[in-house]
Amino acid sequence: MSVALKQYAKCGAQGGIQDASPHRLIQLLYRGALDRMASAKGAIARGDLQGKAELIGKSIAIIGGLQDALSKEGGEITENLSGLYAYVTDQLLKASYRNDEGTIDECIGLLEPVASAWDEIAFDAVPTAMGM
């Protein structure tokens, strides 16, 4: 989990991550990625291409942290999440290249339900699911 924590901190996140439980850290990673994607859309709309590139880069880095946090023995869930993270990363790269807000919307639409489901998971189940 320390890789995910470092990635989140590196992307400019603040506010108590050092004391965050593994469950809370994953919540923060999801929200951080989603917030940066939404901000990247705003940057595209404003014509701020440098800001867009930075925000998409941070989103991709956070998704990399989520990828690194996956359990090596998670079975089908791990495989599905790994595939999702790879797809979202690829789409974000395309969105950045094309300045495509619609593709960013697709990525948000894919990650938001997973983030919401994570919010609903009882903390007791997290250590097993995430290999913690």
N, C-alpha and C positions, 0 to 999 in steps of 0.2 A: 504494500500500500504506500510505502514511502515514495515510490516513483510517481504515483498519482498525486500525492501531496505536493511534491516538488514541482510538478507540471502546473498544478493549479496556482501555486504561489508565484511561479515564474510568469504567469499570464496576468499578473497584476491583481490577483484576488486578495482581499483583506478580511479581517474580522474573525479571529478565533479559530483558524484552521489548525493551529498546533494542538489544540485541545479537542478537536472534533473526533467523534467516534468514527469508525470505518463506514458505518451506515450514513452518517451525516456528511462525511467527505464525498461519498458517491453522489448524494443529493446536490452538494455544492458544485461538483464537476458537471453534472447535467445542467443545472441552472446557469452555471458560468458559460457553458458552450451555447446554450439556447439564447442567453442574453446577448452574447457577442454576435451570434448569427443575426439576430434582430437588428442590432446596431449596424452590422455590415450592410443590411438592406437599406437602412437610413443613409449610410455613407454613399451607397450607389445612387440613391435618389438625389442626393445633394451634389453629386459629381465629385465627391472626395475619394478619389481612387487610391490614394496612399492610405487613408483611414480604412477603406474597404479591405485592402490587402492585409493590413495589420490585424484587423478584427477577424478576418477569415483565417489567417495564420494562427491566431490565438485559439479560435474554435477548433481547428485541426489538432493543435497541440493538446488541448484538453481532451478531445476524443482519443488521442493517443494515450493519455493518462488512464482513461476508462478502459481502453484495450489492455493496457499493462496490468490493470487491476483484476482482470478476469482470472478465475480459478483455472489451473491447468487440468483439473479433473472435473470440470463442470458439465461434461457431456454435451447433449444437444443444446442446452441453453447457452453454454459458452460458445459453441459453434455458431449458433444463430446471432448472438450479440457480436461476435467477432466479424461475421459477414456484414452485419448492419453497419458497424463502425467503419469497415473498409469501404463499403458503398457510399456512406455519407461523406467520408473523406474525399473519395474520388469525385463525388458530385460538387462538393465545396470547391475543389480545385477548378472544376469546369465553370462553376458559377463565378469564381474570381476572374478567370480568363475572359469570360463572356460578359461580365457585369450583369449577370442574370438574377434578378430578384426572385423570379419564379422557382428557380432551382434551389435557392436558399429556403424558400417557403416549403418546398418538398422535403428538404433535410429537417427543418423544424417539425414538419408534420410527422416525420418518421421517428424523431427522438422524443417528442413531447409525450406520446403515450407511454413510452418506456420510463421516462422520468416520472410521470404521474404514477405509474405502477410501482416504481421504486419507493415513492412517497408513502404508498399504502402498505408496503411490506413491514411486517413486525420486525423490530430490531433482533429478536431472538433467532429469526431465520437467516439473518444476514451472514454471520460467520461461516455457516455451512455452504451457503450458495456462492459466496465469494472466496472461499478457501482461506478464510481468516480464523 
